[in-house]
Amino acid sequence: MISRGNNLYPDIQIPPHPFVDTLFACHFDIHHRFGMSAPFAIVSILKRVPCRVNFNSVAHNRTFQSLAFTHVKLHHVTRPQLLKSTPRLLSASLCHKYQQKHWTSTASTNTTTPTEKDKQTLVYNNWLDHLPKKVAPYAFLTRIDKPIGTWLLFWPCAWSISMAAYSTGASVMDAASMIALFGTGALIMRGAGCTINDLWDRDIDDKVERTKIRPITSGAISPKQAIAFLGVQLTAGLAVLTQLNMYSILLGASSLSLVVTYPLMKRVTYWPQTVLGLAFNWGALLGWSAMTGSLDLSVAGPLYLGGVCWTLVYDTIYAHQDKKDDIKVGVKSTALRFGEKTPQWLAGFSTAFIGLTAVAGYMNGQGLPFYAISVLGTASHLAWQLKTVNYNDTASCWSKFKSNTWAGAILWSGIVADAAWSSSIAV
């Protein structure tokens, strides 16, 4: 490494800084390989502008400042332009940062010298940054910082448990404890599903802008480490499942095949969201059996099928974020299948969801609050989603996808309100 008091540039006075030391370390290499003085390249990098060097007027005895402003023409450019204009200079010392759209995590690849191996640094821009560095990638793998997936897995469980409690006259405490148990299971199994998904998709995640910083594809977690972590997740999920009756244990275990095969479906069919719906709404069946020890398909069946239609709605909106990348990569989705007719398709699935929910309520003997809140309230929310979403705007798609947390909550609140109303009448 050259010193700051070198003979070539005696007037340069720069305070100690690790980044500047790194830049000066590349001084002679840049000087001999690119035919320009290192300060030109350094200033270009620091200012993030391309260099235009006047080789006929290079004067080595000038100060660093005069060299910078005499021989470097500054231009305001975007980062992609910078990458195209100065690729060799960037490879020596700059960070390559990737921003995941709508998810604020950032991956940086820092290289101190051209010969060192790239090292991945993840900046999550949320509370994950405060976790130990060895723990944070695993938390990020489970998407625990983005709870929308856990909510979407939990709500069908809560609907079913609450409707079963309404039907059987179970106590509030019994229903609440079961909902808490299923909430824990939803958190664990959603994380396990994300690990399985990332293991299958590690060959394509780096080709999609939104997913290329996920821990496995970015190298923060190796596939072997992910498989070992998956074993821990499934063991924890089994511990929750064994708290249920034997019928429910067998019913819950049978859903694992859907969880494992879902990530493969996008490679073979334009309807992978259907398989996701079958897996994500299994709690509509499991919640009922956990409360009653059996399965009443006259109620749980329509509730489950309605939930599948709901998943087709929200996950198609979600898939519209990636449709351009999906075409390039070669994976399939209902977003690509429906294309310009997506509004009509989703209106149909939303109608089916609301209709099947009403059927489940009718078969369960639900009262007026259920139809006023769970049916009409949820229908209004879905109508708002479909009317305001812009399928060509990723921010809009992400926002409307997340709002389905409220769709599930509205439906559940109607069941709870109906139970409270019925109790007040009975008294």
C-alpha positions in Angstrom: 0.0 0.0 0.0 1.4 3.4 -0.9 1.5 6.1 1.8 -0.3 9.4 1.8 3.0 11.2 1.7 4.2 9.6 -1.6 6.5 11.3 -4.0 4.1 11.2 -7.0 1.5 13.3 -5.3 3.2 15.2 -2.5 0.4 17.7 -2.0 -2.3 15.2 -1.3 -3.4 15.4 2.3 -6.2 13.0 3.2 -7.3 12.1 6.7 -7.1 8.5 7.8 -10.1 6.4 6.5 -10.2 2.7 5.7 -12.1 3.2 2.4 -9.5 5.8 1.2 -6.7 3.4 2.2 -8.3 0.8 0.0 -8.6 3.2 -2.9 -4.9 4.2 -2.7 -4.0 0.5 -2.5 -5.2 0.3 -6.1 -3.3 3.4 -7.1 -0.5 1.9 -9.2 -2.6 -0.9 -10.7 -5.1 1.7 -12.0 -2.2 4.0 -13.1 -0.5 1.4 -15.2 -3.4 -0.7 -16.4 -5.8 2.1 -17.5 -3.4 4.9 -18.5 -4.8 7.4 -16.1 -3.8 8.8 -12.7 -5.3 7.2 -9.7 -6.9 10.4 -8.4 -9.1 10.6 -11.5 -10.4 7.1 -10.8 -10.8 7.8 -7.1 -12.8 10.9 -7.5 -14.9 9.2 -10.2 -15.7 6.5 -7.8 -16.4 8.8 -4.8 -18.5 11.1 -6.9 -20.1 8.1 -8.7 -19.5 9.6 -12.2 -17.6 8.4 -15.2 -14.1 9.6 -15.8 -13.1 11.6 -18.9 -9.3 12.2 -18.7 -7.4 14.7 -20.8 -4.2 12.8 -21.1 -2.4 15.7 -22.8 -2.8 17.9 -19.7 -2.0 15.6 -16.9 0.3 17.4 -14.4 1.5 15.2 -11.6 2.7 18.2 -9.5 -0.8 19.6 -9.0 -2.8 19.2 -5.9 -5.4 16.5 -5.5 -8.2 19.0 -5.6 -7.0 20.8 -8.8 -6.5 17.5 -10.6 -10.0 16.4 -9.7 -11.7 19.5 -11.0 -9.4 20.1 -14.0 -9.4 16.7 -15.5 -12.6 15.1 -14.4 -15.9 16.2 -16.0 -18.7 15.6 -13.6 -22.0 14.1 -14.8 -25.0 13.2 -12.7 -25.8 9.6 -13.7 -27.8 6.8 -12.2 -26.2 3.7 -10.7 -27.0 1.5 -13.7 -25.2 4.0 -15.9 -22.3 4.0 -13.5 -22.0 0.2 -13.7 -21.9 0.4 -17.5 -19.5 3.3 -17.7 -16.8 2.3 -15.2 -17.0 -1.5 -14.7 -13.3 -2.0 -14.2 -13.0 0.7 -11.6 -16.0 -0.6 -9.7 -14.6 -4.1 -9.6 -11.6 -2.8 -7.6 -13.3 -1.3 -4.6 -17.0 -0.4 -4.7 -19.9 -2.2 -3.1 -22.6 -3.8 -5.3 -25.9 -3.2 -3.6 -29.2 -4.8 -4.4 -32.6 -3.5 -3.1 -35.5 -5.9 -2.9 -38.6 -4.1 -4.1 -41.1 -3.3 -1.4 -39.0 -5.3 1.1 -36.3 -3.1 2.5 -33.5 -5.7 2.9 -30.3 -4.9 1.0 -27.4 -7.2 0.1 -23.9 -5.7 -0.3 -20.9 -7.5 -1.8 -17.7 -5.9 -0.6 -14.3 -6.6 -2.1 -11.3 -5.0 -0.5 -8.8 -6.2 -3.2 -9.5 -7.8 -6.6 -8.0 -11.1 -5.5 -10.1 -11.6 -2.3 -13.3 -13.7 -2.4 -16.6 -11.7 -2.3 -18.3 -11.5 1.0 -22.0 -11.0 1.4 -23.3 -8.4 3.9 -27.1 -8.3 4.5 -28.6 -5.0 5.7 -32.2 -5.7 6.6 -33.2 -2.1 7.5 -35.4 -3.4 10.3 -35.1 -5.1 13.7 -33.3 -8.1 12.2 -30.2 -5.8 12.0 -30.0 -6.0 15.8 -29.8 -9.8 15.9 -26.4 -11.7 16.0 -24.9 -12.0 12.5 -25.1 -15.8 12.6 -28.8 -15.7 13.6 -30.1 -13.0 11.4 -29.9 -14.9 8.1 -32.0 -17.7 9.6 -34.6 -15.3 10.8 -34.6 -13.7 7.4 -35.1 -17.1 5.8 -38.3 -17.6 7.8 -39.6 -14.1 6.7 -40.4 -13.5 10.3 -39.9 -9.8 9.7 -42.7 -9.9 7.1 -45.7 -11.4 9.0 -48.2 -11.3 6.2 -47.6 -14.9 5.2 -48.2 -16.0 8.8 -51.4 -14.2 9.0 -52.7 -15.7 5.7 -51.9 -19.1 7.1 -53.5 -18.4 10.4 -56.8 -16.9 9.5 -58.4 -20.1 8.1 -57.5 -21.8 11.3 -59.1 -19.1 13.4 -62.3 -19.1 11.2 -62.7 -22.9 11.6 -61.9 -23.0 15.4 -64.3 -20.1 16.1 -67.1 -21.6 13.9 -66.6 -25.0 15.6 -66.8 -23.4 19.0 -70.0 -21.6 17.9 -71.5 -24.9 16.8 -70.5 -26.9 19.9 -70.9 -24.3 22.5 -67.3 -24.5 23.6 -66.1 -22.0 26.2 -64.2 -18.9 25.2 -61.1 -20.1 27.0 -61.1 -23.4 25.1 -61.4 -21.6 21.8 -58.8 -19.0 22.8 -56.2 -21.6 23.8 -56.7 -23.5 20.6 -56.3 -20.3 18.5 -53.1 -19.5 20.4 -51.8 -23.0 19.7 -52.6 -22.7 16.0 -51.1 -19.3 15.9 -47.8 -20.7 17.1 -48.1 -23.5 14.6 -48.8 -21.0 11.8 -45.7 -19.1 12.6 -43.5 -22.2 12.7 -44.9 -23.8 9.6 -44.9 -20.6 7.5 -41.2 -20.4 8.2 -40.7 -24.0 7.3 -42.6 -23.4 4.0 -40.3 -20.5 3.2 -37.2 -22.7 3.8 -38.6 -25.4 1.5 -39.5 -22.8 -1.1 -36.1 -21.2 -1.0 -34.3 -24.6 -1.3 -36.3 -25.5 -4.4 -36.0 -22.0 -5.9 -32.3 -21.3 -5.2 -31.5 -21.7 -8.9 -34.0 -19.1 -10.1 -34.2 -16.6 -7.1 -31.0 -14.9 -8.2 -32.7 -14.1 -11.6 -35.6 -12.3 -10.0 -35.1 -8.8 -8.7 -37.3 -9.2 -5.7 -35.8 -12.5 -4.5 -32.1 -12.4 -5.4 -31.0 -11.4 -1.8 -32.7 -14.3 -0.1 -30.3 -16.1 2.2 -29.8 -19.3 0.3 -29.4 -17.8 -3.2 -27.1 -15.0 -1.8 -24.9 -17.5 -0.1 -25.6 -16.3 3.5 -26.9 -19.8 4.3 -25.7 -23.0 2.5 -28.2 -25.6 1.3 -26.9 -28.0 3.9 -27.4 -25.5 6.6 -30.9 -24.8 5.3 -31.8 -28.5 5.4 -30.6 -28.8 8.9 -32.6 -25.7 9.9 -35.7 -27.2 8.2 -35.3 -30.2 10.4 -35.5 -28.0 13.5 -38.5 -26.2 12.1 -40.4 -29.4 11.3 -39.6 -30.8 14.7 -41.0 -27.7 16.4 -44.1 -28.0 14.1 -44.6 -31.6 15.1 -44.4 -30.7 18.8 -47.3 -28.3 18.3 -49.3 -30.9 16.2 -48.9 -33.6 18.9 -50.9 -31.3 21.3 -54.0 -32.2 19.2 -56.2 -35.3 19.1 -55.0 -38.3 17.0 -57.5 -37.6 14.2 -56.1 -34.1 13.9 -52.5 -35.3 14.1 -53.0 -37.6 11.1 -55.0 -34.9 9.2 -52.3 -32.3 9.8 -49.4 -34.6 8.8 -51.2 -35.3 5.5 -50.8 -31.7 4.4 -47.0 -31.9 4.4 -47.0 -33.3 0.8 -48.7 -30.1 -0.4 -46.1 -27.9 1.5 -43.2 -29.7 -0.1 -44.5 -29.9 -3.7 -45.9 -26.4 -4.0 -42.6 -24.8 -5.1 -42.3 -27.3 -7.9 -45.7 -26.4 -9.4 -44.6 -23.1 -10.9 -42.3 -25.1 -13.2 -45.1 -27.4 -14.6 -48.4 -25.5 -14.4 -49.8 -22.0 -14.7 -51.9 -22.8 -11.6 -49.4 -23.1 -8.8 -51.5 -20.7 -6.7 -54.2 -23.5 -6.5 -51.7 -25.8 -4.8 -50.7 -23.0 -2.5 -54.3 -22.5 -1.6 -54.8 -26.1 -0.8 -51.8 -26.0 1.5 -52.4 -22.6 3.1 -56.1 -23.2 3.9 -55.6 -26.7 5.4 -56.2 -25.1 8.8 -59.9 -24.7 7.9 -60.1 -28.5 8.1 -57.7 -28.9 10.9 -59.2 -26.3 13.2 -62.6 -28.0 13.1 -61.2 -31.4 13.8 -59.0 -30.1 16.6 -62.2 -28.7 18.4 -64.5 -31.6 17.7 -62.4 -34.7 17.1 -64.0 -35.2 13.7 -64.6 -33.4 10.5 -67.9 -31.9 9.4 -67.4 -31.3 5.7 -70.8 -29.6 5.4 -69.2 -26.6 7.2 -65.5 -27.1 7.0 -65.6 -28.1 3.3 -67.1 -24.9 1.9 -64.9 -22.9 4.3 -61.8 -24.7 2.9 -62.8 -24.3 -0.7 -63.6 -20.7 -0.2 -60.2 -20.1 1.3 -58.6 -21.7 -1.8 -60.4 -19.2 -4.0 -59.3 -16.4 -1.6 -55.7 -17.5 -2.0 -56.0 -17.5 -5.8 -57.1 -13.8 -5.5 -54.3 -12.5 -3.2 -51.5 -14.6 -4.6 -52.3 -13.7 -8.2 -52.1 -10.1 -7.2 -48.8 -10.9 -5.5 -47.5 -12.8 -8.6 -48.1 -9.7 -10.8 -45.0 -8.2 -9.1 -42.8 -10.7 -10.7 -44.4 -11.4 -14.1 -41.7 -9.8 -16.2 -39.0 -11.8 -14.3 -41.1 -14.9 -14.4 -41.3 -14.8 -18.2 -37.5 -14.4 -18.5 -36.8 -17.2 -16.0 -39.4 -19.5 -17.4 -41.7 -20.1 -14.4 -45.5 -20.0 -14.5 -48.2 -18.3 -12.5 -51.8 -17.4 -12.6 -50.7 -13.8 -13.2 -49.3 -14.9 -16.6 -52.2 -17.3 -17.2 -54.9 -14.6 -16.7 -53.0 -11.7 -18.3 -55.2 -8.8 -19.2 -58.2 -10.7 -18.0 -57.0 -10.8 -14.4 -59.7 -8.5 -13.1 -62.5 -10.8 -14.5 -60.8 -13.9 -13.1 -60.3 -12.4 -9.7 -63.8 -11.1 -9.5 -65.0 -14.6 -10.1 -62.8 -16.1 -7.5 -63.8 -13.4 -5.0 -67.4 -14.1 -5.6 -66.8 -17.8 -5.1 -65.0 -17.1 -1.8 -67.8 -15.0 -0.5 -70.5 -17.4 -1.7 -68.8 -20.4 -0.1 -68.2 -18.6 3.1 -72.0 -17.8 3.2 -72.7 -21.5 2.6 -70.4 -22.5 5.5 -72.2 -20.0 7.8 -75.6 -21.2 6.7 -74.7 -24.9 7.4 -73.3 -23.9 10.8 -76.4 -21.9 11.8 -74.6 -18.6 12.0 -76.7 -15.5 12.7 -77.1 -11.9 11.4 -73.7 -10.5 12.5 -71.9 -13.2 10.5 -73.6 -12.2 7.3 -73.3 -8.5 8.0 -69.6 -8.6 8.8 -68.1 -11.8 7.6 -69.9 -11.9 4.3 -70.8 -8.3 3.4 -67.8 -6.7 5.1 -65.3 -9.1 3.5 -67.0 -8.7 0.1 -66.6 -4.9 0.4 -63.0 -5.2 1.2 -62.3 -7.5 -1.7 -64.2 -5.2 -4.0 -62.0 -2.3 -2.9 -58.9 -4.3 -3.6 -59.9 -5.3 -7.1 -61.1 -1.8 -7.9 -58.0 0.0 -6.8 -55.1 -2.4 -7.6 -52.9 -1.6 -10.5 -51.5 -4.9 -11.8 -48.7 -3.1 -13.6 -47.4 -1.3 -10.5 -45.5 -3.5 -8.1 -46.0 -1.2 -5.2 -49.8 -1.3 -5.7 -49.7 -5.1 -6.0 -47.7 -5.4 -2.8 -49.9 -3.1 -0.9 -53.2 -4.8 -1.9 -51.6 -8.2 -1.2 -50.8 -7.2 2.3 -54.3 -5.8 2.9 -55.6 -9.3 2.8 -54.6 -9.5 6.5 -57.6 -7.3 7.0 -59.8 -9.4 4.8 -59.1 -12.4 7.1 -59.6 -10.3 10.2 -63.0 -9.0 9.0 -64.3 -12.5 8.3 -63.1 -13.7 11.8 -64.5 -10.7 13.6 -68.0 -11.5 12.2 -67.8 -15.0 13.6 -66.8 -13.6 17.0 -69.5 -10.9 16.9 -72.1 -13.5 16.0 -71.0 -15.7 19.0 -71.2 -12.7 21.4 -74.6 -11.6 20.0 -76.0 -15.2 20.3 -74.7 -15.4 23.9 -76.4 -12.1 24.8 -79.7 -13.3 23.4 -79.5 -16.5 25.3 -79.0 -14.7 28.5 
